[in-house]
Amino acid sequence: MKILYNIKDGKIFYAVPDKGWFWFTHSTNTPLTEMTIDEVDSINKLICIDLVRTCNKIDDIGDSKYAIVNNQLVEKIDWQEKIYGI
């Protein structure tokens, strides 16, 4: 899986599974850095699925569930997706 993120703040813009990378294009004006994670590895498999599912979602204070900190994928503890209309 390829993760495209802003190196300045660690915000992940795209999480693209390997099977979708060939025809993937992005339209972000921000220069993005690419990180690769082995999505087939049993430890990473569930993380990759969750990363794709939550990539563009935020919590009540506007934070994403995952970010890149010091070149490491970091999960925010106790993150809960913001539900609109409630």
C-alpha angles and dihedrals in degrees: 000000000000119000116197114199144161107258092207098062104009093241112157113224100175138017108190123184114227092249090059098043095088095065099027119122127174130207102200118132090205115095105247131205120219125228124182124212126183103245094184094060109105093232093050099039098086092039091054092049091050092045092056091046095050102030098113098028126102139198127235093284095046100258124137120232093241133036138166113249120176090347091305129113106241127192119212110237117237092007114169124188116246110247113210121217096030 
